[in-house]
Amino acid sequence: MRGLQAEGGAPVGRRRGRLLAALTALAAVLYASDVITKTVALKTLEGEPPLVVIPGVLQFRLIFNSGAAFSIGTGMTFILTLIAAGVVVAIIRAARKLGSLPWAITLGMLLGGALGNLTDRLLRYPSGFGRSTQLQGHVVDFVEVLPGNFPVIDYFPIFNVADSAIVCGGILAVILAWRGYQLDGTREGKSGRAA
């Protein structure tokens, strides 16, 4: 007996395998990019003045963030670590229902970004193996846009590759949900039923 067929005639299991491979590959590339760029930033920017790339537009300045974006929750590092770990688990669980390439890309971005910042929270100072403070590491941030020139607020948060992946993945998730695209590859019609 032949397996269930997906659109285009490929068996559902094979299609899901390809989607999981795409998700995993994207997450791995983003995670590696995050780790490598943070390592370079630590080696070249620590203790140095900001490295101006485009005056008034882009510079690299190293900071260690114990909180979330805009330094929100700076005293809640332990809780933010648990939330990041929960996000990773939720993405892995959601991937079992994966049937859509746009959702594979979205989840890959979210997973790669979450793992990048979670690694910092687990291993960076003041956390780390053998230290008394666990799950409280500070995230390495170094990309600063419109330094001192950001409209409405005084500054735009300094960020990293993982943050960018999370924000882009989050925006894509909102767009997909708004357009009615489901994780399993179906699409909600105007009547509210899956198309």
C-alpha positions in Angstrom: 0.0 0.0 0.0 1.4 3.4 -0.9 1.8 6.2 1.6 -0.2 9.3 1.8 0.6 11.7 -1.0 1.3 15.4 -0.5 0.8 18.1 -3.1 3.0 17.4 -6.1 2.8 13.6 -5.6 5.6 13.3 -3.0 4.8 11.1 0.1 4.0 13.1 3.2 6.8 11.6 5.2 9.4 12.5 2.6 8.1 16.0 2.2 8.1 16.5 6.0 11.7 15.1 6.1 12.8 17.7 3.6 11.1 20.5 5.5 12.7 19.4 8.8 16.1 19.3 7.0 15.5 22.9 5.7 14.5 24.0 9.2 17.5 22.3 10.8 20.0 23.6 8.2 18.7 27.2 8.5 18.8 27.0 12.3 22.4 25.6 12.2 23.6 28.3 9.9 22.1 31.1 12.0 23.4 29.6 15.2 26.9 29.2 13.8 26.8 32.8 12.4 25.7 34.1 15.8 28.4 32.2 17.7 31.2 33.2 15.2 30.2 36.9 15.1 30.0 37.1 18.9 33.4 35.5 19.2 34.8 38.0 16.7 33.1 40.9 18.5 34.5 39.8 21.9 38.1 39.5 20.4 38.0 42.8 18.6 35.6 45.1 20.5 36.0 44.3 24.2 37.6 47.3 26.0 37.6 49.3 22.7 35.6 52.4 21.6 32.8 51.8 19.1 33.9 50.8 15.6 32.1 53.3 13.3 31.2 51.7 10.0 28.8 54.4 8.6 28.9 57.6 10.7 25.5 58.2 12.4 24.0 55.0 10.8 25.9 51.9 11.9 28.6 51.1 14.4 29.8 48.1 16.4 29.8 48.5 20.2 30.1 45.6 22.6 27.7 45.3 25.5 26.7 42.5 27.7 22.9 42.3 28.1 21.4 40.6 31.1 17.8 41.4 30.0 15.8 41.4 26.9 15.4 44.0 24.1 15.7 47.6 25.3 17.3 46.1 28.4 13.9 45.1 29.7 14.0 42.6 32.5 17.6 43.1 33.5 17.0 41.6 36.9 15.1 38.6 35.4 18.0 36.8 33.6 17.1 33.4 35.2 13.5 33.7 34.0 14.5 34.8 30.5 16.8 31.7 30.3 13.9 29.4 31.2 11.7 31.2 28.6 14.3 30.8 25.9 14.6 27.1 26.8 10.8 26.8 26.6 10.8 28.4 23.2 13.3 25.9 21.9 11.3 23.0 23.2 8.1 24.5 21.7 9.7 24.9 18.3 10.9 21.3 18.3 7.5 20.1 19.3 5.8 22.2 16.6 8.1 20.9 13.9 6.5 17.5 14.2 3.4 19.0 12.4 5.4 20.8 9.8 4.0 20.7 6.3 4.9 24.2 5.0 8.2 25.6 3.6 7.4 29.2 4.8 6.8 27.8 8.3 10.0 25.7 8.1 11.9 28.9 7.4 10.1 30.8 10.2 10.8 28.0 12.7 14.4 27.7 11.6 15.0 31.4 12.1 13.3 31.3 15.6 15.2 28.2 16.6 18.6 29.4 15.4 18.1 32.7 17.2 16.8 31.2 20.4 19.7 28.7 20.6 22.2 31.5 20.0 21.0 33.6 22.9 20.3 30.6 25.1 23.9 29.6 24.7 25.0 32.9 26.0 22.6 32.6 29.0 24.0 29.2 29.8 27.7 29.7 29.3 28.6 33.4 29.4 29.6 35.3 32.5 28.4 35.2 35.3 27.1 31.7 34.4 29.0 28.7 33.2 30.2 25.4 34.3 31.6 25.3 37.8 30.3 28.8 38.7 27.8 29.4 41.5 25.4 31.4 39.3 23.7 29.2 36.7 21.3 30.2 33.9 22.2 33.9 34.3 24.7 34.6 31.6 24.7 37.9 29.8 24.0 38.0 26.0 26.7 39.5 23.8 25.2 42.4 21.7 27.3 44.5 19.3 25.4 45.9 16.3 24.1 49.4 16.8 22.1 51.3 14.2 21.4 55.0 14.2 23.5 55.6 17.3 21.9 58.5 19.2 19.8 59.4 16.1 16.9 57.0 16.3 13.5 58.8 16.0 10.9 58.7 18.7 13.1 56.9 21.3 16.6 57.9 22.3 18.3 54.8 21.0 17.7 51.6 19.1 18.6 48.5 21.0 22.1 47.1 20.3 21.6 43.6 18.9 23.2 40.5 17.4 22.6 37.9 14.7 20.4 35.8 17.0 18.2 38.8 17.8 17.8 39.6 14.1 16.8 36.0 13.4 14.2 36.1 16.2 12.7 39.4 15.1 12.6 38.4 11.4 11.1 34.9 12.3 8.6 36.6 14.5 7.5 39.0 11.8 7.2 36.2 9.3 5.1 34.1 11.8 2.7 37.0 12.2 2.4 37.4 8.4 1.8 33.7 7.9 -0.8 33.5 10.6 -2.5 36.7 9.4 -2.6 35.2 5.8 -4.1 32.0 7.2 -1.2 29.7 6.5 -1.1 26.8 8.9 1.9 24.9 10.2 0.8 21.7 8.5 0.7 23.4 5.1 -3.1 24.1 4.9 -4.6 27.5 4.5 -7.6 28.9 6.3 -10.2 30.0 3.8 -12.5 32.9 4.2 -15.1 30.6 5.8 -12.6 29.7 8.5 -12.1 26.1 7.3 -8.7 24.8 6.2 -8.4 25.0 2.4 
